[in-house]
Amino acid sequence: MDEMEQRWLYALSAPLVALNPDADYTAPTYCFDLKHVDVEGGWGITTRPQLLDMLRTADNGHATRLNEAYRQWERCLPSEWQALIETLDSRQRAFYELASRTFGECGVGGIRAWDIGRMGFLLRSAVLHGWIDLTESLWLHGRMAARARYYYDSWASYLNAFVIGKAFWHCLGNKDEELAHEYDRQGDYIGTTVVITKLDRDARDLFAQLPWDMPLHLPERPESLGEFDWS
């Protein structure tokens, strides 16, 4: 792969770079010093097998809690949607209403970008730790790229989905009756505004060089991954 193709893959985790002043948008290793990235404290990962086990959960992350809500919003008539909402408990209703309000920004892909982007961060961090090599990282990134392009049609929708997913995750600890109000407040939450502001300020030129449909000449699946398969 040439350098720009690799940068396209690393851009999947660009929102995580925006959150870390010591990270680099184009570095295969996310940042350049282990002290600036902690995957043990946040993820409980200290070994290659643990990393690969975590990657296997990529399709079963936070997005699964909203996938059906986005699907129903796309297919339901207004009257059908209202009837559906009335059958839900308060927590599920907050989930579905969030989907209805954000569908225009991220589409039927929902917040899968939140899960995809975080896996990209893990892969880049794993190269820094020496748990995987660059070829393994690129191939695994390629599997995430396929998912991203299947569910989203532009960097804008992908990045929107990541930010919405981050807001969703941030609110999960709230009580059922507080969820809707907390979602309303997320536009002013510092963790949200930092991502949006820094991506616009620091990564605008980068994304301008990386068309969403850029051809990606990915490496063959490395034999070193053994039985690990990620379709």
C-alpha positions in Angstrom: 0.0 0.0 0.0 1.2 3.5 -0.7 1.4 6.1 2.0 -1.9 7.8 1.2 -3.8 4.5 1.3 -2.4 3.8 4.7 -3.4 7.3 5.9 -6.9 6.5 4.7 -7.0 3.5 7.0 -5.6 5.4 10.0 -8.2 8.2 9.4 -10.8 5.7 10.7 -9.5 6.4 14.2 -8.9 10.1 13.6 -11.5 11.1 16.3 -9.4 9.3 18.9 -6.4 11.3 17.7 -8.4 14.5 18.2 -8.9 13.5 21.9 -5.2 13.0 22.6 -2.7 15.9 22.1 0.2 13.5 22.0 -1.3 11.4 19.1 -0.6 11.8 15.4 -3.1 11.5 12.6 -0.9 9.7 10.2 1.4 7.6 12.5 1.0 3.8 12.1 1.5 3.6 15.9 -1.1 6.3 16.9 1.5 8.1 18.9 5.3 7.7 19.5 5.6 6.9 23.2 3.9 4.2 25.2 3.3 6.6 28.1 0.8 8.5 26.0 -1.5 5.5 25.3 -3.0 3.2 27.9 -4.8 0.2 26.6 -4.4 -1.8 29.8 -6.3 0.6 32.0 -9.0 1.3 29.5 -9.3 -2.0 27.8 -7.6 -4.6 30.0 -5.3 -5.5 27.1 -1.7 -6.5 27.8 -1.0 -9.2 25.2 -1.5 -10.1 21.6 -4.1 -12.8 22.3 -6.2 -10.3 24.4 -6.0 -7.8 21.5 -7.3 -10.4 19.0 -10.0 -11.4 21.3 -11.1 -7.8 21.6 -11.1 -7.4 17.8 -13.5 -10.3 17.6 -16.1 -8.2 19.5 -16.0 -5.4 16.9 -19.4 -6.3 15.4 -21.0 -6.6 18.8 -20.2 -3.3 20.4 -22.3 -0.3 21.5 -23.8 0.1 18.1 -25.9 -3.1 18.5 -28.0 -1.3 21.1 -29.2 1.2 18.4 -29.1 -0.8 15.2 -32.7 -1.8 15.3 -33.8 1.7 16.2 -32.1 3.1 13.1 -33.5 0.3 10.9 -37.0 0.9 12.2 -36.7 4.7 11.7 -35.7 4.1 8.0 -38.6 1.8 7.3 -41.5 3.0 9.4 -44.2 5.5 8.3 -44.7 8.3 10.9 -47.8 6.6 12.3 -46.0 3.3 12.6 -43.1 4.9 14.3 -45.3 6.6 16.9 -47.1 3.3 17.6 -43.8 1.6 18.0 -42.4 4.3 20.4 -45.5 3.8 22.6 -44.7 0.1 23.1 -41.2 0.8 24.5 -40.0 1.3 28.1 -38.4 4.7 29.0 -34.8 3.6 28.3 -35.6 2.0 24.9 -37.7 5.0 24.0 -34.7 7.3 24.6 -32.6 5.1 22.4 -35.1 5.1 19.6 -35.7 8.9 19.8 -31.9 9.4 19.6 -31.9 7.3 16.4 -34.7 9.3 14.9 -33.0 12.6 15.6 -29.6 11.6 14.3 -30.5 9.4 11.3 -30.0 12.3 9.0 -26.4 12.7 10.1 -25.3 9.0 10.1 -27.9 7.1 8.2 -28.9 3.4 8.7 -25.3 2.6 9.7 -26.1 4.1 13.0 -23.2 4.5 15.4 -21.1 1.6 14.1 -18.3 4.1 13.4 -17.8 4.4 17.2 -16.9 0.8 17.4 -14.9 0.8 14.1 -12.9 3.9 15.1 -12.0 2.5 18.5 -10.8 -0.8 17.0 -8.6 1.3 14.7 -7.1 3.0 17.7 -6.4 -0.5 19.3 -4.7 -1.7 16.1 -2.4 1.3 15.9 -1.6 1.1 19.6 -0.9 -2.6 19.2 1.8 -1.8 16.6 3.4 0.6 19.1 3.3 -2.1 21.8 4.8 -4.7 19.4 1.8 -7.1 19.6 1.2 -7.0 15.8 3.4 -5.9 12.9 2.5 -3.3 10.3 1.3 -5.8 7.7 -1.0 -7.4 10.2 -2.3 -4.0 11.2 -3.0 -3.0 7.6 -4.9 -6.2 6.8 -7.0 -5.9 9.9 -7.6 -2.2 9.2 -8.8 -3.3 5.7 -11.5 -5.4 7.3 -12.7 -2.3 9.2 -12.5 -0.2 6.1 -14.9 -2.7 4.3 -17.3 -2.3 7.2 -17.1 1.5 7.2 -17.7 1.7 3.4 -20.6 -0.7 3.6 -22.4 1.3 6.3 -21.5 4.9 5.3 -21.2 6.9 2.1 -18.8 9.6 3.1 -16.3 10.7 5.8 -18.9 13.2 7.0 -21.4 10.5 7.8 -18.7 8.3 9.3 -17.3 11.0 11.6 -20.8 12.1 12.6 -21.6 8.6 13.5 -18.5 8.4 15.7 -19.4 11.6 17.6 -23.0 10.4 18.1 -21.7 7.0 19.3 -19.4 8.7 21.7 -22.3 10.8 23.1 -24.4 7.6 23.4 -21.7 5.8 25.3 -21.1 8.8 27.6 -24.7 8.7 28.7 -25.2 5.0 29.2 -24.6 5.3 33.0 -27.5 7.6 33.5 -30.8 6.5 34.9 -33.6 5.7 32.4 -35.5 8.8 33.1 -32.4 11.0 32.6 -31.3 9.7 29.3 -33.3 11.9 27.0 -32.2 15.0 28.8 -28.5 13.9 28.8 -28.6 13.3 25.1 -29.9 16.8 24.6 -26.8 18.1 26.6 -24.2 16.3 24.6 -23.8 19.0 22.0 -22.2 21.1 24.7 -20.2 18.3 26.3 -16.5 19.1 26.2 -15.6 15.6 24.9 -17.9 16.2 21.9 -16.8 19.7 21.1 -13.1 18.9 21.3 -13.5 16.1 18.7 -15.4 18.3 16.3 -13.3 21.4 16.8 -9.9 19.6 16.4 -10.9 17.5 13.4 -12.0 20.7 11.7 -8.9 22.6 12.7 -6.2 20.0 12.4 -7.4 17.3 10.0 -9.4 19.2 7.4 -6.5 19.1 4.9 -5.8 15.5 5.6 -9.4 14.4 4.8 -9.4 16.5 1.7 -6.6 14.3 0.3 -8.4 11.1 1.2 -11.5 10.5 -1.0 -14.0 8.2 0.7 -13.9 5.8 -2.3 -10.1 5.9 -2.7 -8.9 2.5 -4.0 -7.1 0.5 -1.3 -4.5 -2.1 -2.3 -4.5 -4.1 0.8 -1.9 -6.7 1.7 -2.8 -10.4 1.6 -3.9 -11.9 4.8 -0.7 -12.6 6.8 -0.1 -16.2 7.7 1.1 -15.0 11.1 -2.5 -14.3 12.1 -3.0 -18.1 12.2 -6.6 -19.1 12.8 -7.7 -15.6 13.5 -10.3 -14.8 10.8 -12.1 -11.5 10.5 -14.4 -11.6 7.4 
